[in-house]
Structure formats: C-alpha cells, structure tokens
Amino acid sequence: MLLIPCPYCGPRPELEFTYAGEANISRPAEPESLSDEQWAAYLYQRTNPRGMHAERWRHVHGCGRYFNASRDTLSDQFQFSWKPGESPP
C-alpha cells in the first residue's frame, strides 16, 4: 500500500485519494480566443515523463483538499507534497 503525504493531514493510505492530473497547468486567460487545436492541446496534451513528475491529488476521504505532490513514476514513490499556491520544497 502506498502512503501519500497530504500536506494537511500527513501520510495516509492511497485509497483515500484521487488523482487530479498534472500539477501547475494554468487555464488560458482568454479561452474564447483559442483555436480548436489550441483548446484541444490545453485539455488533452500532458507530459508522461519517466522519473520525477509533479501531480495534483485530492484527499477525498480525508480533508477533501487538493494539493500537489512530486512522485517518481518509475518507483511509484512520493518524494514530497505542497499546498496549491506554494512553491515546492
């Protein structure tokens, strides 16, 4: 069982969380001005790196908050987590 480090509640079992996508994706300032190709790229194109990756998670069965976490996609180990709006440690 993986332990995910919630920055609000501490390490908790993975069953309490849901994955919410890649971290630090900003919504376009003027989405109505984007072409269909640009809008599709914003919605669907994400990186899928080998190694360290910043992700967004939600502690559904806990505090209910979203947070960011750095996870190694090769070992599936979490390195650290941080609150939205903060810089990673």
matplotlib code that plots the C-alpha trace (Angstrom):
import matplotlib.pyplot as plt

x = [0.0, 1.3, 1.4, 0.6, 1.9, -1.1, 0.3, -2.7, -3.2, 0.1, 0.9, -2.3, -3.1, -3.6, -7.2, -8.2, -7.0, -7.9, -5.5, -6.4, -3.9, -0.7, 0.2, 0.7, -1.4, -2.8, -6.1, -5.8, -6.5, -8.8, -10.1, -12.6, -9.6, -8.0, -8.3, -9.8, -6.3, -5.0, -8.0, -7.6, -3.9, -4.8, -7.4, -5.7, -1.9, 0.1, 3.6, 4.1, 7.7, 9.9, 11.1, 10.0, 6.7, 4.6, 0.9, -2.3, -4.1, -7.3, -7.7, -11.3, -11.7, -9.9, -9.7, -11.2, -8.5, -6.4, -2.6, 0.5, 2.9, 6.2, 6.2, 8.7, 6.8, 9.4, 9.3, 5.9, 7.3, 6.2, 9.1, 7.2, 3.9, 2.9, -0.2, -1.5, -0.1, 3.1, 6.5, 7.7, 10.1]
y = [0.0, 3.4, 6.2, 9.6, 12.6, 15.0, 18.4, 19.0, 15.5, 13.8, 10.4, 8.5, 5.3, 5.7, 4.5, 7.9, 9.9, 10.5, 11.6, 15.0, 15.4, 17.1, 19.9, 23.5, 23.6, 27.1, 27.8, 30.1, 33.8, 34.2, 30.7, 32.1, 33.3, 29.9, 27.8, 24.3, 22.9, 25.1, 24.3, 20.5, 20.8, 22.6, 19.9, 16.7, 17.0, 16.2, 15.1, 11.5, 11.5, 8.7, 9.8, 12.7, 14.3, 17.0, 15.8, 17.2, 15.0, 15.3, 13.8, 12.7, 10.6, 13.0, 16.8, 16.9, 19.4, 19.5, 19.5, 19.0, 16.1, 15.0, 11.3, 9.2, 7.4, 4.6, 3.6, 5.0, 6.7, 10.1, 12.5, 15.4, 17.4, 21.0, 23.2, 24.9, 28.4, 27.5, 26.6, 23.0, 22.4]
z = [0.0, -1.0, 1.6, 0.0, 2.0, 2.4, 3.4, 5.6, 7.2, 6.9, 5.3, 4.5, 2.5, -1.2, -1.0, 0.5, -2.6, -6.2, -8.9, -10.4, -13.2, -13.9, -11.5, -12.4, -15.5, -15.9, -17.5, -20.6, -19.8, -22.8, -23.8, -26.3, -28.4, -28.7, -31.9, -31.7, -31.9, -29.1, -26.9, -27.5, -26.7, -23.4, -22.5, -23.5, -24.1, -21.0, -20.3, -19.3, -18.1, -16.7, -13.3, -11.1, -12.0, -10.3, -9.9, -8.4, -5.9, -3.8, -0.4, -0.9, 2.2, 4.5, 4.4, 0.9, -0.3, -3.4, -3.2, -5.4, -5.0, -6.5, -7.5, -9.2, -11.9, -12.1, -8.4, -7.7, -4.5, -3.4, -2.5, -1.0, -1.3, -1.1, -0.9, -4.0, -4.5, -2.6, -4.1, -4.0, -1.1]

ax = plt.figure().add_subplot(projection="3d")
ax.plot(x, y, z, "-o")
ax.set_aspect("equal")
plt.show()
